[in-house]
Amino acid sequence: MESSTVISKDLTGFGNLSGLETPRTDLTGFGNLSGIGTLRTDLTGFGNLSGLGTLRTDLTGFGNLSGLGTSEEIDMSQEIPLISGQYYHIYNRGNNGENLFIEERNYQYFFELYIRHIYPVANTYAYCLMKNHFHLLAQMKQVEDLTGFQNLSGLESPNYSKPFSNLFNAYTKTINKTYLRTGSLFERPFKRILVDSDTYLIHLVNYIHQNPLKHGFTNDFRTYPYSSYQTIYQQKNSRIEGQQVIDWFGNPMSFAKFHEQINEAEIQHLIEDD
């Protein structure tokens, strides 16, 4: 594949990509999260978190899950189902530690594929792409809001994993052809953790944005070009649900203030091999 066919010039909605402009879109209609759970009282001062509470819902149909309690008790070596309406920390790395992104245009192409495959089926709240791995905070859309599945009649829950697999397979195919390599590029299956509390949700946003600093890819995570931090903080029009994230923290200043903390210990026990 020639390089001119690999790069998309239209990368709408993913913030600062080293000078690439992004079209302006309407940010109205983010909805709310009221009613998802019960109010937690240990995060006062961080905006409207009412209703986030415990985001875990009824998992009937997935076998005997009694006694799981919170995420730290889940065996993360097993594939967790992606369920309509739930929030997930989704992350993966290159197979055998291999780089996923070799040059700048690779990041741009991944964003293009993400918009094509994931945007129709999931809302994205935070992301960070690094040379050899990535992190996402995403919510699987409610079945009635889906635009990326066909013939959903009679299905209790769509296979949300399939669009992610399609994304990774399409990206791998292009990288293999462009750089004359063979075989899988991503580890399988991709990792996913249910975000089951408002504490986890807030700290996860911070963790994702600070990840390039943790791994030495930048000296200042705020200026790292392949994360959602600046898009959210500057309240740019984008496909990221940035306004909803700002609402979780209260305002942009509270969002930035919270990011001055290093809160990895709060959720590190939930993250495997990062």
C-alpha positions in Angstrom: 0.0 0.0 0.0 1.4 3.4 -1.0 1.8 5.8 1.9 -0.7 8.2 0.3 -3.5 5.7 0.8 -2.5 4.9 4.4 -2.9 8.4 5.8 -6.4 10.0 6.2 -6.5 13.8 6.1 -9.9 13.8 7.7 -9.3 12.8 11.4 -12.4 14.5 12.8 -12.7 14.6 16.5 -9.4 13.6 18.1 -8.0 16.9 19.2 -4.4 18.0 18.6 -2.6 15.7 16.1 0.5 17.9 15.6 -1.0 20.6 13.5 -3.9 18.7 11.9 -7.1 20.7 12.0 -10.3 19.0 13.1 -13.7 20.1 11.9 -16.0 21.6 14.4 -19.0 19.6 15.5 -21.9 20.0 17.8 -21.3 19.0 21.4 -24.9 19.2 22.6 -26.7 16.2 23.8 -24.2 14.4 26.0 -27.0 13.2 28.2 -26.4 12.3 31.8 -25.5 9.4 34.0 -28.2 9.8 36.6 -29.8 6.5 37.7 -26.8 4.3 36.8 -26.1 3.6 40.4 -26.1 5.3 43.8 -24.3 8.4 44.9 -20.8 8.0 46.3 -19.9 10.4 49.1 -16.1 10.1 49.0 -15.5 12.3 45.9 -17.1 15.6 47.0 -15.7 18.6 45.2 -15.3 16.9 41.8 -18.5 18.1 40.0 -21.6 16.2 39.2 -21.0 12.5 40.0 -24.4 11.8 41.3 -25.7 8.5 39.9 -22.4 7.1 38.9 -22.0 5.1 42.1 -21.3 1.5 41.2 -21.6 1.1 37.5 -21.8 -2.7 37.6 -25.3 -3.9 36.6 -27.0 -7.2 36.3 -24.7 -9.7 34.6 -27.3 -12.5 34.2 -26.5 -14.8 31.3 -22.8 -14.9 31.9 -22.6 -17.8 34.4 -22.1 -17.8 38.1 -20.6 -14.4 39.1 -21.5 -14.6 42.7 -18.9 -13.4 45.0 -17.0 -11.3 42.5 -17.8 -8.0 44.3 -15.4 -5.4 42.9 -13.1 -5.5 40.0 -10.0 -6.3 42.0 -11.5 -9.8 42.6 -12.0 -10.6 38.9 -9.5 -12.9 37.2 -8.2 -10.6 34.5 -6.7 -13.5 32.6 -10.3 -14.3 31.5 -12.1 -12.3 28.8 -14.7 -10.0 30.4 -17.9 -9.5 28.3 -18.5 -6.0 27.0 -22.1 -5.1 28.0 -24.4 -2.4 26.7 -24.3 0.8 28.8 -21.2 -0.2 30.8 -17.9 1.7 31.0 -14.6 -0.1 30.4 -10.9 0.5 30.6 -9.7 -1.0 27.3 -6.0 -1.3 26.7 -3.5 -3.5 24.8 0.1 -3.6 23.7 2.2 -4.9 20.8 2.7 -8.6 20.6 6.0 -9.5 22.4 6.4 -5.9 23.2 6.6 -4.8 19.6 5.9 -1.2 18.6 2.4 -0.5 17.4 3.2 2.9 16.0 6.4 3.3 14.0 6.0 6.8 12.7 3.5 9.7 13.1 1.2 8.7 10.2 0.5 5.4 12.0 -1.2 7.2 14.9 -3.3 9.2 12.4 -4.3 6.0 10.6 -5.3 4.3 13.8 -7.6 7.3 14.7 -9.2 7.0 11.2 -9.9 3.3 11.8 -11.2 4.0 15.4 -13.7 6.5 14.0 -14.8 3.9 11.4 -15.1 0.9 13.7 -15.6 2.0 17.3 -17.3 5.4 17.2 -20.7 3.9 16.0 -20.8 1.4 18.9 -19.0 3.1 21.9 -18.7 6.6 23.5 -15.0 7.5 24.2 -14.1 9.6 27.3 -10.3 9.4 27.4 -7.5 7.9 25.3 -3.8 7.8 25.0 -1.7 6.1 22.3 1.9 5.3 22.9 4.6 3.7 20.8 4.0 0.2 22.1 0.6 0.3 23.8 -2.6 2.3 24.3 -5.3 3.0 26.9 -9.0 3.9 26.4 -12.0 4.8 28.6 -15.1 3.9 26.7 -18.8 3.1 27.3 -20.6 0.6 25.1 -23.6 2.4 23.7 -27.1 1.4 24.6 -28.6 -1.0 22.1 -31.2 1.6 21.0 -28.4 4.1 20.2 -26.3 1.8 18.1 -25.5 2.6 14.5 -22.8 0.1 13.9 -24.7 -3.2 14.0 -27.1 -4.7 11.6 -30.1 -7.1 12.3 -30.2 -6.6 16.1 -33.7 -7.9 16.5 -33.9 -10.6 19.1 -30.4 -10.1 20.4 -30.0 -9.5 24.2 -26.6 -7.9 23.8 -24.5 -7.3 20.6 -21.0 -8.6 20.4 -19.2 -5.3 21.2 -15.8 -7.1 21.0 -16.2 -7.6 17.2 -15.7 -3.9 16.2 -12.5 -3.8 18.3 -11.2 -6.9 16.6 -12.1 -5.4 13.2 -10.1 -2.3 14.2 -7.0 -4.2 15.3 -7.2 -6.6 12.3 -7.5 -3.7 9.8 -4.6 -1.8 11.4 -2.4 -4.9 11.5 -3.1 -5.7 7.8 -2.0 -2.2 6.8 1.1 -2.2 9.0 2.1 -5.6 7.8 1.8 -4.6 4.1 3.4 -1.2 4.6 6.4 -2.5 6.6 6.8 -5.9 5.0 6.0 -7.8 8.3 3.9 -10.8 9.0 1.8 -12.2 11.9 -0.2 -10.7 14.7 0.7 -7.2 15.9 -1.5 -6.9 19.0 -1.7 -9.2 22.0 -4.9 -11.3 22.1 -7.4 -11.0 23.5 -7.3 -7.2 24.1 -7.6 -6.3 27.8 -10.7 -4.8 29.2 -11.7 -4.0 32.8 -15.2 -3.0 33.9 -15.2 0.4 35.5 -17.5 -0.3 38.5 -17.1 2.7 40.7 -16.9 6.5 40.4 -13.6 6.4 42.2 -12.1 4.2 39.5 -13.7 6.4 36.8 -12.1 9.6 38.0 -8.7 8.2 38.7 -8.7 6.3 35.4 -9.0 9.5 33.4 -6.0 10.8 35.2 -4.1 7.5 34.8 -4.7 7.4 31.1 -3.5 11.0 30.5 -0.4 10.5 32.7 0.6 7.2 31.1 3.1 8.7 28.6 4.9 10.4 31.4 5.1 7.2 33.4 6.7 5.3 30.5 9.1 8.0 29.5 7.5 9.1 26.2 7.2 12.7 27.3 8.4 15.1 30.0 5.0 16.7 30.2 1.8 14.7 29.7 -0.2 17.8 29.1 1.6 18.5 25.8 1.7 14.9 24.6 0.0 14.9 21.2 -1.7 11.5 21.1 -3.9 11.8 24.2 -7.2 13.4 25.0 -6.0 15.7 27.7 -5.8 18.9 25.8 -9.0 18.2 23.8 -10.9 17.8 27.1 -9.1 20.6 29.0 -9.6 23.2 26.2 -13.1 22.0 25.7 -12.5 21.5 22.0 -15.3 20.3 19.7 -14.6 16.6 19.1 -15.9 13.1 19.0 -14.5 12.6 22.5 -17.2 13.0 25.2 -15.1 15.8 26.7 -17.8 17.9 28.2 -19.1 15.0 30.1 -15.6 14.4 31.5 -15.4 18.1 32.5 -18.8 17.7 34.2 -17.4 14.8 36.3 -14.7 17.1 37.7 -16.9 20.2 37.9 -15.0 22.5 35.6 -11.7 22.7 33.5 -9.7 24.1 36.4 -10.8 21.2 38.7 -10.0 18.8 35.9 -6.4 20.2 35.6 -6.0 20.4 39.4 -6.8 16.7 39.8 -4.3 15.9 37.1 -1.6 17.4 39.3 -1.9 14.4 41.5 -0.3 11.0 40.8 -3.0 8.6 41.8 -1.7 5.4 40.3 -1.9 3.5 43.6 -5.7 4.0 43.6 -6.1 1.7 40.6 -2.8 0.0 40.0 -4.2 -3.2 41.5 -6.7 -3.3 38.7 -4.2 -2.9 35.8 -2.3 -5.9 34.5 1.1 -5.7 32.9 1.1 -2.0 32.2 
